[in-house]
């Protein structure tokens, strides 16, 4: 089963969980690692850390491992998930 590990910064962990459910996933656990399963794929929210760039500038970092039945489905899952995490600055 192909897999890929990604880190997302500055996005609340609960929102990251919600994006999996919006893609058709069902939450299988409430504690870390939080497992969400969809048709032919699985996502695991592994951990969340706070990163400090300065004394006042801090962001969270969440590591997520994506699994899928095949490489094509994995690429599609990650593409759709990244679309949901896109933030437009202004």
QUIQUIDA-V825641 format. One record per backbone hydrogen bond with DSSP energy under -0.5 kcal/mol. NH is the residue of the N-H (numbers start at 1). CO is the residue of the C=O. If there is no record, write none. Layout:
# QUIQUIDA-V825641
NH:CO  NH:CO
This chain:
# QUIQUIDA-V825641
2:68  4:66  6:64  8:62  10:60  16:12  17:13  18:14  19:15  20:16  21:17  22:18  23:19  24:21  25:20  26:37  28:35  29:35  33:45  34:45  35:33  36:43  37:26  38:41  40:38  41:38  42:67  43:36  44:65  45:34  46:44  46:63  47:63  49:61  51:49  51:59  53:51  53:57  54:57  58:56  59:51  61:49  62:8  63:47  64:6  65:44  66:4  66:64  67:42  68:2  69:40  74:70  75:71  76:72  77:73  78:74  79:75  80:76  81:77  82:78  83:79  84:80  85:81  86:82  86:83  89:87
